[in-house]
Amino acid sequence: MRNITLLYNKSKVTGYYLDKKTQQKEDIEIPAENYFDSSSYPMMTRFLPLKKILPQSFLFSIIIHG
């Protein structure tokens, strides 16, 4: 288990990474221009025009099979 807290600022991202098993805490401070938060993928995909790009059979397959 882990706990990650990030605070987004205009010029930097700060926060910490806590390993709950070992209780080791690592501080995070990086420039706001040199990172990508992969947890934003689900939000980003909602805005993609998938119905216009992908064939209907492919979209149906994704819905059925996950």
PyRosetta script that sets phi, psi and omega in degrees:
from pyrosetta import init, pose_from_sequence

init()
pose = pose_from_sequence("MRNITLLYNKSKVTGYYLDKKTQQKEDIEIPAENYFDSSSYPMMTRFLPLKKILPQSFLFSIIIHG")
pose.set_psi(1, 149.3)
pose.set_omega(1, 179.6)
pose.set_phi(2, -148.5)
pose.set_psi(2, 161.9)
pose.set_omega(2, 178.2)
pose.set_phi(3, -133.6)
pose.set_psi(3, 123.6)
pose.set_omega(3, 178.9)
pose.set_phi(4, -121.4)
pose.set_psi(4, 127.5)
pose.set_omega(4, 176.9)
pose.set_phi(5, -122.7)
pose.set_psi(5, 125.6)
pose.set_omega(5, 179.1)
pose.set_phi(6, -125.3)
pose.set_psi(6, 135.7)
pose.set_omega(6, 175.8)
pose.set_phi(7, -116.1)
pose.set_psi(7, 117.9)
pose.set_omega(7, -176.4)
pose.set_phi(8, -91.7)
pose.set_psi(8, 127.1)
pose.set_omega(8, 177.4)
pose.set_phi(9, -122.2)
pose.set_psi(9, 168.8)
pose.set_omega(9, -179.4)
pose.set_phi(10, -64.0)
pose.set_psi(10, -35.8)
pose.set_omega(10, -175.0)
pose.set_phi(11, -107.7)
pose.set_psi(11, -19.3)
pose.set_omega(11, -179.0)
pose.set_phi(12, -153.7)
pose.set_psi(12, 162.5)
pose.set_omega(12, 175.2)
pose.set_phi(13, -115.3)
pose.set_psi(13, 126.5)
pose.set_omega(13, 179.5)
pose.set_phi(14, -124.8)
pose.set_psi(14, 164.2)
pose.set_omega(14, 178.0)
pose.set_phi(15, 157.3)
pose.set_psi(15, -154.3)
pose.set_omega(15, 179.6)
pose.set_phi(16, -153.6)
pose.set_psi(16, 160.3)
pose.set_omega(16, 174.2)
pose.set_phi(17, -119.8)
pose.set_psi(17, 121.9)
pose.set_omega(17, -179.1)
pose.set_phi(18, -117.6)
pose.set_psi(18, 118.8)
pose.set_omega(18, 174.0)
pose.set_phi(19, -84.7)
pose.set_psi(19, 109.1)
pose.set_omega(19, -174.6)
pose.set_phi(20, -68.5)
pose.set_psi(20, -25.4)
pose.set_omega(20, -179.4)
pose.set_phi(21, -71.6)
pose.set_psi(21, -44.7)
pose.set_omega(21, -177.6)
pose.set_phi(22, -100.3)
pose.set_psi(22, -8.3)
pose.set_omega(22, -177.1)
pose.set_phi(23, 61.5)
pose.set_psi(23, 23.3)
pose.set_omega(23, 175.7)
pose.set_phi(24, -85.7)
pose.set_psi(24, 131.4)
pose.set_omega(24, -178.9)
pose.set_phi(25, -115.5)
pose.set_psi(25, 129.5)
pose.set_omega(25, 179.8)
pose.set_phi(26, -118.7)
pose.set_psi(26, 121.0)
pose.set_omega(26, 179.0)
pose.set_phi(27, -73.8)
pose.set_psi(27, 146.5)
pose.set_omega(27, -179.8)
pose.set_phi(28, -120.7)
pose.set_psi(28, 130.5)
pose.set_omega(28, 172.2)
pose.set_phi(29, -152.3)
pose.set_psi(29, 107.9)
pose.set_omega(29, -178.8)
pose.set_phi(30, -133.5)
pose.set_psi(30, 154.2)
pose.set_omega(30, 175.7)
pose.set_phi(31, -62.3)
pose.set_psi(31, 143.6)
pose.set_omega(31, -177.1)
pose.set_phi(32, -67.8)
pose.set_psi(32, -12.7)
pose.set_omega(32, -177.8)
pose.set_phi(33, -92.8)
pose.set_psi(33, -9.4)
pose.set_omega(33, -172.9)
pose.set_phi(34, -116.1)
pose.set_psi(34, 39.2)
pose.set_omega(34, 179.7)
pose.set_phi(35, -149.5)
pose.set_psi(35, 163.0)
pose.set_omega(35, 170.7)
pose.set_phi(36, -140.1)
pose.set_psi(36, 124.0)
pose.set_omega(36, -179.4)
pose.set_phi(37, -89.0)
pose.set_psi(37, 106.5)
pose.set_omega(37, -175.5)
pose.set_phi(38, -66.8)
pose.set_psi(38, -14.9)
pose.set_omega(38, 177.4)
pose.set_phi(39, -70.0)
pose.set_psi(39, -8.0)
pose.set_omega(39, 178.1)
pose.set_phi(40, -84.3)
pose.set_psi(40, -8.5)
pose.set_omega(40, -179.9)
pose.set_phi(41, -54.6)
pose.set_psi(41, -48.7)
pose.set_omega(41, -179.3)
pose.set_phi(42, -58.9)
pose.set_psi(42, -38.0)
pose.set_omega(42, 179.0)
pose.set_phi(43, -69.2)
pose.set_psi(43, -40.6)
pose.set_omega(43, -178.3)
pose.set_phi(44, -65.2)
pose.set_psi(44, -38.6)
pose.set_omega(44, -176.9)
pose.set_phi(45, -66.4)
pose.set_psi(45, -23.4)
pose.set_omega(45, 177.2)
pose.set_phi(46, -64.9)
pose.set_psi(46, -26.6)
pose.set_omega(46, -176.1)
pose.set_phi(47, -93.8)
pose.set_psi(47, -4.0)
pose.set_omega(47, 179.4)
pose.set_phi(48, -78.9)
pose.set_psi(48, 139.2)
pose.set_omega(48, -179.9)
pose.set_phi(49, -81.6)
pose.set_psi(49, 64.4)
pose.set_omega(49, -174.0)
pose.set_phi(50, -63.2)
pose.set_psi(50, -32.7)
pose.set_omega(50, -179.9)
pose.set_phi(51, -65.4)
pose.set_psi(51, -28.5)
pose.set_omega(51, 180.0)
pose.set_phi(52, -83.9)
pose.set_psi(52, -26.2)
pose.set_omega(52, -173.9)
pose.set_phi(53, -94.0)
pose.set_psi(53, -45.5)
pose.set_omega(53, -173.1)
pose.set_phi(54, -97.2)
pose.set_psi(54, 148.2)
pose.set_omega(54, 176.5)
pose.set_phi(55, -66.5)
pose.set_psi(55, 150.6)
pose.set_omega(55, -177.6)
pose.set_phi(56, -57.1)
pose.set_psi(56, -37.9)
pose.set_omega(56, -178.0)
pose.set_phi(57, -65.0)
pose.set_psi(57, -34.1)
pose.set_omega(57, 178.6)
pose.set_phi(58, -68.5)
pose.set_psi(58, -43.9)
pose.set_omega(58, 178.5)
pose.set_phi(59, -62.2)
pose.set_psi(59, -41.1)
pose.set_omega(59, 178.6)
pose.set_phi(60, -62.4)
pose.set_psi(60, -40.3)
pose.set_omega(60, 178.0)
pose.set_phi(61, -62.2)
pose.set_psi(61, -39.8)
pose.set_omega(61, 178.8)
pose.set_phi(62, -64.3)
pose.set_psi(62, -42.4)
pose.set_omega(62, -178.7)
pose.set_phi(63, -65.1)
pose.set_psi(63, -44.6)
pose.set_omega(63, -177.6)
pose.set_phi(64, -69.7)
pose.set_psi(64, -46.8)
pose.set_omega(64, -172.5)
pose.set_phi(65, -96.0)
pose.set_psi(65, -9.1)
pose.set_omega(65, 179.6)
pose.set_phi(66, 75.7)
pose.dump_pdb("model.pdb")
